[in-house]
Protein backbone atom coordinates (compact mmCIF):
# COMPACT_ATOMS: atom_id res chain seq x y z
CA UNK A 1 0.00 0.00 0.00
CA UNK A 2 1.46 3.31 -1.12
CA UNK A 3 1.57 6.13 1.36
CA UNK A 4 3.04 9.59 1.61
CA UNK A 5 5.67 9.91 4.32
CA UNK A 6 4.74 12.76 6.71
CA UNK A 7 6.90 15.86 6.41
CA UNK A 8 9.89 16.41 8.67
CA UNK A 9 8.83 18.15 11.88
CA UNK A 10 5.18 17.05 11.60
CA UNK A 11 3.44 15.76 14.70
CA UNK A 12 2.52 12.52 12.96
CA UNK A 13 6.11 11.69 11.99
CA UNK A 14 7.54 12.60 15.39
CA UNK A 15 4.84 10.52 17.11
CA UNK A 16 5.52 7.55 14.80
CA UNK A 17 9.22 7.76 15.61
CA UNK A 18 8.63 8.08 19.36
CA UNK A 19 6.17 5.18 19.26
CA UNK A 20 9.04 2.76 18.67
CA UNK A 21 10.07 3.53 22.23
CA UNK A 22 6.62 2.33 23.28
CA UNK A 23 7.26 -0.89 21.35
CA UNK A 24 10.80 -1.78 22.35
CA UNK A 25 11.09 -0.40 25.90
CA UNK A 26 9.28 -3.46 27.24
CA UNK A 27 12.56 -5.29 26.68
CA UNK A 28 14.57 -2.87 28.78
CA UNK A 29 12.04 -3.04 31.62
CA UNK A 30 10.73 -6.62 31.68
CA UNK A 31 13.85 -8.41 30.42
CA UNK A 32 16.78 -6.21 31.41
CA UNK A 33 15.44 -4.72 34.64
CA UNK A 34 12.44 -6.46 36.17
CA UNK A 35 11.15 -9.98 35.67
CA UNK A 36 14.13 -11.66 34.01
CA UNK A 37 16.60 -10.75 36.81
CA UNK A 38 14.12 -12.13 39.36
CA UNK A 39 13.60 -15.26 37.26
CA UNK A 40 17.36 -15.66 36.80
CA UNK A 41 18.00 -15.43 40.54
CA UNK A 42 15.11 -17.82 41.26
CA UNK A 43 16.66 -20.48 39.03
CA UNK A 44 19.82 -20.51 41.13
CA UNK A 45 17.83 -20.38 44.34
CA UNK A 46 15.68 -23.33 43.26
CA UNK A 47 18.81 -25.28 42.36
CA UNK A 48 20.28 -24.36 45.78
CA UNK A 49 23.49 -23.08 44.22
CA UNK A 50 25.21 -19.76 43.53
CA UNK A 51 27.38 -21.03 40.67
CA UNK A 52 27.02 -22.73 37.31
CA UNK A 53 29.54 -24.55 35.12
CA UNK A 54 30.33 -22.63 31.94
CA UNK A 55 33.19 -23.51 29.57
CA UNK A 56 34.53 -25.98 32.10
CA UNK A 57 34.71 -23.57 35.03
CA UNK A 58 32.50 -22.57 37.94
CA UNK A 59 31.25 -18.98 37.97
CA UNK A 60 28.82 -17.07 40.22
CA UNK A 61 25.50 -16.02 38.78
CA UNK A 62 25.97 -12.23 38.82
CA UNK A 63 29.46 -12.09 37.26
CA UNK A 64 28.24 -14.54 34.59
CA UNK A 65 25.36 -12.32 33.48
CA UNK A 66 27.65 -9.28 33.63
CA UNK A 67 30.19 -10.92 31.32
CA UNK A 68 27.55 -12.14 28.85
CA UNK A 69 26.05 -8.65 28.78
CA UNK A 70 29.46 -7.12 28.16
CA UNK A 71 30.15 -9.59 25.33
CA UNK A 72 26.86 -8.71 23.64
CA UNK A 73 27.60 -5.00 23.85
CA UNK A 74 31.07 -5.61 22.44
CA UNK A 75 29.57 -7.32 19.40
CA UNK A 76 27.06 -4.49 18.93
CA UNK A 77 29.88 -1.97 19.15
CA UNK A 78 31.76 -3.87 16.43
CA UNK A 79 28.77 -4.37 14.13
CA UNK A 80 26.96 -1.04 14.32
CA UNK A 81 29.58 1.16 12.57
CA UNK A 82 29.82 -1.34 9.73
CA UNK A 83 26.07 -1.83 9.36
CA UNK A 84 25.23 1.85 9.71
CA UNK A 85 27.82 2.75 7.10
CA UNK A 86 26.28 0.23 4.73
CA UNK A 87 22.79 1.51 5.54
CA UNK A 88 23.77 5.05 4.59
CA UNK A 89 25.57 3.76 1.49
CA UNK A 90 22.65 1.75 0.11
CA UNK A 91 20.02 4.11 1.51
CA UNK A 92 17.69 1.76 3.43
CA UNK A 93 18.28 1.99 7.16
CA UNK A 94 14.69 1.00 7.95
CA UNK A 95 15.42 -2.59 6.81
CA UNK A 96 18.33 -2.81 9.23
CA UNK A 97 16.21 -1.45 12.05
CA UNK A 98 13.51 -4.03 11.26
CA UNK A 99 16.00 -6.89 11.20
CA UNK A 100 17.31 -6.14 14.68
CA UNK A 101 13.80 -5.54 15.97
CA UNK A 102 12.63 -8.98 14.85
CA UNK A 103 15.85 -10.65 16.04
CA UNK A 104 15.30 -9.17 19.48
CA UNK A 105 11.62 -10.02 19.68
CA UNK A 106 12.20 -13.63 18.58
CA UNK A 107 15.02 -14.03 21.11
CA UNK A 108 12.77 -12.73 23.90
CA UNK A 109 10.29 -15.45 23.02
CA UNK A 110 13.19 -17.93 23.15
CA UNK A 111 13.81 -16.97 26.78
CA UNK A 112 10.71 -19.04 27.58
CA UNK A 113 13.07 -22.05 27.54
CA UNK A 114 15.80 -20.43 29.68
CA UNK A 115 17.13 -22.97 32.23
CA UNK A 116 20.38 -23.91 33.97
CA UNK A 117 20.27 -27.33 32.31
CA UNK A 118 20.39 -25.69 28.88
CA UNK A 119 22.68 -22.85 29.92
CA UNK A 120 24.32 -22.31 26.52
CA UNK A 121 21.05 -22.03 24.59
CA UNK A 122 19.63 -19.91 27.39
CA UNK A 123 22.52 -17.46 27.40
CA UNK A 124 22.41 -17.32 23.59
CA UNK A 125 18.79 -16.16 23.67
CA UNK A 126 19.67 -13.55 26.28
CA UNK A 127 22.69 -12.53 24.19
CA UNK A 128 20.70 -12.17 20.93
CA UNK A 129 17.82 -10.33 22.59
CA UNK A 130 20.25 -7.73 23.86
CA UNK A 131 21.87 -7.42 20.42
CA UNK A 132 18.45 -7.01 18.79
CA UNK A 133 17.42 -4.28 21.21
CA UNK A 134 20.58 -2.21 21.06
CA UNK A 135 21.19 -2.92 17.37
CA UNK A 136 17.80 -1.50 16.41
CA UNK A 137 18.45 1.57 18.57
CA UNK A 138 21.44 2.50 16.40
CA UNK A 139 19.10 3.10 13.47
CA UNK A 140 16.21 4.39 15.58
CA UNK A 141 18.37 7.11 17.16
CA UNK A 142 19.77 8.09 13.77
CA UNK A 143 16.26 9.04 12.64
CA UNK A 144 16.06 11.91 15.16
CA UNK A 145 17.67 14.61 12.97
CA UNK A 146 15.65 13.24 10.01
CA UNK A 147 12.23 13.53 11.64
CA UNK A 148 12.63 16.66 13.81
CA UNK A 149 14.19 20.08 13.35
CA UNK A 150 16.93 21.27 15.68
CA UNK A 151 14.61 23.13 18.03
CA UNK A 152 12.25 20.12 18.24
CA UNK A 153 14.81 17.47 19.09
CA UNK A 154 15.03 17.85 22.89
CA UNK A 155 11.26 17.58 23.17
CA UNK A 156 11.00 14.75 20.63
CA UNK A 157 13.72 12.75 22.37
CA UNK A 158 12.07 13.23 25.76
CA UNK A 159 8.72 12.22 24.29
CA UNK A 160 10.18 8.97 23.01
CA UNK A 161 11.60 8.04 26.41
CA UNK A 162 8.36 9.04 28.14
CA UNK A 163 6.28 6.86 25.82
CA UNK A 164 8.71 4.02 26.39
CA UNK A 165 8.43 4.28 30.16
CA UNK A 166 4.63 4.38 30.06
CA UNK A 167 4.24 1.54 27.55
CA UNK A 168 6.67 -0.72 29.37
CA UNK A 169 4.88 -0.15 32.68
CA UNK A 170 1.56 -1.14 31.08
CA UNK A 171 2.92 -4.53 30.00
CA UNK A 172 4.87 -4.98 33.23
CA UNK A 173 1.72 -4.55 35.31
CA UNK A 174 0.00 -7.23 33.24
CA UNK A 175 2.97 -9.56 33.61
CA UNK A 176 3.22 -8.91 37.33
CA UNK A 177 -0.44 -9.78 37.77
CA UNK A 178 0.36 -13.17 36.20
CA UNK A 179 3.40 -13.67 38.43
CA UNK A 180 1.66 -12.68 41.67
CA UNK A 181 -1.69 -14.34 40.92
CA UNK A 182 -1.00 -17.12 38.40
CA UNK A 183 -4.16 -18.95 39.44
CA UNK A 184 -6.27 -16.15 37.95
CA UNK A 185 -4.79 -16.99 34.55
CA UNK A 186 -5.20 -20.75 34.83
CA UNK A 187 -1.51 -21.34 35.49
CA UNK A 188 -1.94 -23.04 38.85
CA UNK A 189 -0.60 -22.01 42.25
CA UNK A 190 2.74 -21.89 44.02
CA UNK A 191 6.30 -21.24 42.98
CA UNK A 192 6.27 -23.32 39.81
CA UNK A 193 3.20 -21.45 38.54
CA UNK A 194 4.91 -18.13 39.23
CA UNK A 195 7.99 -19.28 37.33
CA UNK A 196 5.77 -20.30 34.40
CA UNK A 197 4.15 -16.86 34.48
CA UNK A 198 7.60 -15.26 34.27
CA UNK A 199 8.45 -17.36 31.23
CA UNK A 200 5.17 -16.38 29.57
CA UNK A 201 6.01 -12.74 30.25
CA UNK A 202 9.11 -13.13 28.06
CA UNK A 203 6.85 -14.25 25.22
CA UNK A 204 4.55 -11.24 25.70
CA UNK A 205 7.58 -8.94 25.43
CA UNK A 206 8.56 -10.43 22.07
CA UNK A 207 5.03 -10.15 20.71
CA UNK A 208 4.48 -6.61 22.03
CA UNK A 209 7.79 -5.44 20.56
CA UNK A 210 7.17 -6.91 17.10
CA UNK A 211 3.52 -5.86 16.81
CA UNK A 212 3.66 -2.28 18.08
CA UNK A 213 6.77 -1.50 16.03
CA UNK A 214 4.69 -1.87 12.89
CA UNK A 215 3.19 1.59 13.39
CA UNK A 216 6.65 3.17 13.40
CA UNK A 217 7.82 1.11 10.44
CA UNK A 218 4.77 2.18 8.44
CA UNK A 219 5.47 5.92 8.72
CA UNK A 220 9.24 6.20 9.10
CA UNK A 221 11.04 6.99 5.84
CA UNK A 222 13.26 4.34 4.31
CA UNK A 223 16.23 6.72 4.39
CA UNK A 224 18.07 8.80 1.81
CA UNK A 225 17.94 7.15 -1.59
CA UNK A 226 21.54 6.82 -2.71
CA UNK A 227 20.83 4.35 -5.55
CA UNK A 228 23.99 2.43 -4.70
CA UNK A 229 23.99 -1.28 -5.45
CA UNK A 230 25.20 -3.89 -3.03
CA UNK A 231 28.44 -5.28 -4.40
CA UNK A 232 31.47 -7.12 -3.09
CA UNK A 233 32.97 -3.76 -2.21
CA UNK A 234 30.02 -2.59 -0.15
CA UNK A 235 31.78 -3.49 3.12
CA UNK A 236 34.76 -1.37 2.15
CA UNK A 237 32.42 1.44 1.19
CA UNK A 238 30.88 1.22 4.64
CA UNK A 239 34.30 1.65 6.22
CA UNK A 240 35.05 4.57 3.90
CA UNK A 241 31.89 6.28 5.10
CA UNK A 242 33.02 5.79 8.68
CA UNK A 243 36.43 7.27 7.90
CA UNK A 244 34.72 10.39 6.58
CA UNK A 245 32.65 10.63 9.74
CA UNK A 246 35.73 10.15 11.91
CA UNK A 247 37.52 12.96 10.11
CA UNK A 248 34.59 15.35 10.53
CA UNK A 249 34.27 14.43 14.20
CA UNK A 250 37.89 15.37 14.82
CA UNK A 251 37.28 18.77 13.21
CA UNK A 252 34.26 19.51 15.39
CA UNK A 253 35.61 20.44 18.83
CA UNK A 254 32.15 20.49 20.42
CA UNK A 255 31.31 17.02 19.20
CA UNK A 256 34.74 15.57 20.00
CA UNK A 257 34.77 16.83 23.58
CA UNK A 258 31.13 15.97 24.16
CA UNK A 259 31.66 12.38 22.98
CA UNK A 260 34.61 12.05 25.37
CA UNK A 261 32.42 13.15 28.28
CA UNK A 262 29.51 10.97 27.14
CA UNK A 263 31.78 7.93 26.88
CA UNK A 264 32.83 8.26 30.51
CA UNK A 265 29.55 9.07 32.24
CA UNK A 266 27.42 6.78 30.05
CA UNK A 267 29.70 3.91 31.09
CA UNK A 268 28.53 4.41 34.67
CA UNK A 269 24.88 5.22 33.92
CA UNK A 270 24.24 2.16 31.78
CA UNK A 271 26.06 -0.13 34.20
CA UNK A 272 23.91 1.06 37.10
CA UNK A 273 20.74 0.57 35.06
CA UNK A 274 21.73 -2.93 33.99
CA UNK A 275 22.68 -4.20 37.46
CA UNK A 276 20.26 -2.29 39.72
CA UNK A 277 17.87 -5.20 40.15
CA UNK A 278 20.68 -7.69 40.80
CA UNK A 279 22.07 -5.28 43.41
CA UNK A 280 18.70 -5.02 45.15
CA UNK A 281 18.26 -8.78 45.05
CA UNK A 282 21.61 -9.50 46.75
CA UNK A 283 22.51 -6.50 48.89
CA UNK A 284 19.24 -5.43 50.57
CA UNK A 285 18.04 -7.03 53.82
CA UNK A 286 14.66 -8.40 52.76
CA UNK A 287 12.79 -10.40 55.40
CA UNK A 288 11.86 -13.21 53.00
CA UNK A 289 11.65 -14.09 49.30
CA UNK A 290 8.10 -12.73 48.97
CA UNK A 291 9.07 -9.32 50.30
CA UNK A 292 12.14 -9.36 48.08
CA UNK A 293 10.13 -10.04 44.94
CA UNK A 294 7.53 -7.40 45.78
CA UNK A 295 10.23 -4.93 46.84
CA UNK A 296 12.15 -5.27 43.60
CA UNK A 297 8.96 -4.89 41.59
CA UNK A 298 7.89 -1.79 43.52
CA UNK A 299 11.31 -0.19 43.10
CA UNK A 300 11.31 -0.85 39.36
CA UNK A 301 7.84 0.68 39.00
CA UNK A 302 8.98 3.71 40.98
CA UNK A 303 11.96 4.15 38.65
CA UNK A 304 9.85 3.88 35.50
CA UNK A 305 7.08 6.22 36.60
CA UNK A 306 9.41 8.87 38.00
CA UNK A 307 11.54 8.63 34.84
CA UNK A 308 8.63 10.03 32.80
CA UNK A 309 8.66 13.15 34.98
CA UNK A 310 12.46 13.25 34.88
CA UNK A 311 12.58 13.27 31.08
CA UNK A 312 10.10 16.13 30.86
CA UNK A 313 11.80 18.20 33.58
CA UNK A 314 15.17 17.71 31.93
CA UNK A 315 13.79 18.85 28.57
CA UNK A 316 12.46 22.07 30.16
CA UNK A 317 15.66 22.60 32.11
CA UNK A 318 17.76 22.31 28.96
CA UNK A 319 15.61 24.97 27.26
CA UNK A 320 16.18 27.37 30.14
CA UNK A 321 19.75 26.66 31.23
CA UNK A 322 21.25 24.85 28.24
CA UNK A 323 22.08 21.21 27.54
CA UNK A 324 25.60 21.00 28.94
CA UNK A 325 24.89 22.76 32.29
CA UNK A 326 21.87 20.48 32.76
CA UNK A 327 23.95 17.39 32.05
CA UNK A 328 26.57 18.54 34.58
CA UNK A 329 23.92 18.83 37.30
CA UNK A 330 22.45 15.41 36.44
CA UNK A 331 25.89 13.77 36.56
CA UNK A 332 26.46 15.34 39.97
CA UNK A 333 23.24 13.75 41.22
CA UNK A 334 24.32 10.37 39.81
CA UNK A 335 27.62 10.67 41.65
CA UNK A 336 25.81 11.18 44.96
CA UNK A 337 23.49 8.25 44.19
CA UNK A 338 26.45 5.85 43.89
CA UNK A 339 27.90 7.00 47.20
CA UNK A 340 24.53 6.59 48.92
CA UNK A 341 23.94 3.17 47.28
CA UNK A 342 27.11 1.86 48.88
CA UNK A 343 25.63 2.50 52.34
CA UNK A 344 22.01 1.38 51.98
CA UNK A 345 20.85 -1.91 53.45
CA UNK A 346 17.11 -1.55 54.17
CA UNK A 347 14.15 -1.72 51.74
CA UNK A 348 12.91 1.83 52.46
CA UNK A 349 16.36 3.19 51.62
CA UNK A 350 16.32 1.21 48.39
CA UNK A 351 12.90 2.66 47.44
CA UNK A 352 14.04 6.24 48.03
CA UNK A 353 17.22 5.67 46.02
CA UNK A 354 15.14 4.13 43.22
CA UNK A 355 12.99 7.26 43.09
CA UNK A 356 16.03 9.51 42.67
CA UNK A 357 17.50 7.15 40.06
CA UNK A 358 14.27 7.36 38.06
CA UNK A 359 14.32 11.15 38.17
CA UNK A 360 17.76 11.38 36.57
CA UNK A 361 17.65 8.20 34.45
CA UNK A 362 15.14 9.43 31.89
CA UNK A 363 16.69 12.88 31.80
CA UNK A 364 20.26 11.86 31.12
CA UNK A 365 19.30 9.41 28.38
CA UNK A 366 17.01 11.72 26.43
CA UNK A 367 19.22 14.80 26.78
CA UNK A 368 22.40 12.93 25.86
CA UNK A 369 20.80 11.76 22.61
CA UNK A 370 19.37 15.15 21.63
CA UNK A 371 22.56 17.03 22.56
CA UNK A 372 24.59 14.82 20.23
CA UNK A 373 22.01 15.32 17.49
CA UNK A 374 22.26 19.10 17.85
CA UNK A 375 26.05 19.03 17.57
CA UNK A 376 25.96 17.12 14.26
CA UNK A 377 26.88 18.90 11.04
CA UNK A 378 24.34 19.15 8.23
CA UNK A 379 24.46 15.73 6.57
CA UNK A 380 22.33 12.98 5.07
CA UNK A 381 24.55 10.27 6.57
CA UNK A 382 22.92 10.49 10.00
CA UNK A 383 23.15 6.73 10.55
CA UNK A 384 26.94 6.73 10.28
CA UNK A 385 27.19 9.63 12.71
CA UNK A 386 24.90 7.96 15.21
CA UNK A 387 26.88 4.75 14.91
CA UNK A 388 29.78 6.62 16.49
CA UNK A 389 27.47 7.72 19.28
CA UNK A 390 26.34 4.13 19.67
CA UNK A 391 29.86 2.71 19.63
CA UNK A 392 30.93 5.23 22.25
CA UNK A 393 28.08 4.11 24.47
CA UNK A 394 28.55 0.39 23.88
CA UNK A 395 32.30 0.30 24.44
CA UNK A 396 31.69 2.24 27.64
CA UNK A 397 29.12 -0.33 28.73
CA UNK A 398 31.53 -3.18 27.94
CA UNK A 399 34.23 -1.61 30.09
CA UNK A 400 31.74 -0.74 32.83
CA UNK A 401 30.19 -4.22 32.98
CA UNK A 402 33.56 -5.98 32.86
CA UNK A 403 34.93 -3.84 35.68
CA UNK A 404 31.71 -4.26 37.65
CA UNK A 405 31.75 -8.03 37.22
CA UNK A 406 35.47 -8.27 38.00
CA UNK A 407 35.22 -6.25 41.22
CA UNK A 408 32.12 -8.23 42.23
CA UNK A 409 33.92 -11.51 41.53
CA UNK A 410 37.12 -10.75 43.48
CA UNK A 411 35.48 -8.98 46.44
CA UNK A 412 32.26 -11.00 46.64
CA UNK A 413 30.14 -7.83 46.93
CA UNK A 414 28.41 -5.62 44.39
CA UNK A 415 28.69 -2.63 46.76
CA UNK A 416 32.36 -2.18 45.96
CA UNK A 417 31.53 -2.14 42.26
CA UNK A 418 28.89 0.57 42.69
CA UNK A 419 31.24 2.76 44.69
CA UNK A 420 33.87 2.47 41.96
CA UNK A 421 31.46 4.08 39.46
CA UNK A 422 31.78 7.38 41.35
CA UNK A 423 35.09 7.88 39.55
CA UNK A 424 33.42 7.84 36.14
CA UNK A 425 30.72 10.34 37.06
CA UNK A 426 33.34 12.70 38.45
CA UNK A 427 35.42 12.46 35.27
CA UNK A 428 32.27 12.95 33.20
CA UNK A 429 31.57 16.23 34.99
CA UNK A 430 35.13 17.43 34.43
CA UNK A 431 34.97 16.59 30.72
CA UNK A 432 31.55 18.25 30.28
CA UNK A 433 33.02 21.46 31.69
CA UNK A 434 35.47 21.42 28.78
CA UNK A 435 32.77 21.32 26.07
CA UNK A 436 32.54 24.74 24.32
CA UNK A 437 29.12 26.35 24.65
CA UNK A 438 29.51 27.92 21.20
CA UNK A 439 31.60 27.03 18.19
CA UNK A 440 34.39 29.38 17.09
CA UNK A 441 33.31 31.70 14.28
CA UNK A 442 35.81 30.29 11.82
CA UNK A 443 34.59 26.68 12.11
CA UNK A 444 32.78 25.17 9.16
CA UNK A 445 30.22 23.69 11.54
CA UNK A 446 28.77 27.13 12.24
CA UNK A 447 25.27 25.89 11.43
CA UNK A 448 25.13 24.56 15.01
CA UNK A 449 24.67 28.02 16.49
CA UNK A 450 22.71 27.07 19.58
CA UNK A 451 24.14 27.88 22.98
CA UNK A 452 24.58 24.78 25.14
Helices and strands as residue ranges (DSSP letters): H 11-26, I 27-31, H 35-46, E 51-54, E 57-60, H 61-90, H 93-110, G 111-113, H 119-142, H 144-147, G 150-152, H 153-180, G 182-185, H 191-219, H 234-251, H 253-283, H 289-321, H 323-343, H 347-375, H 382-411, H 414-420, H 422-433
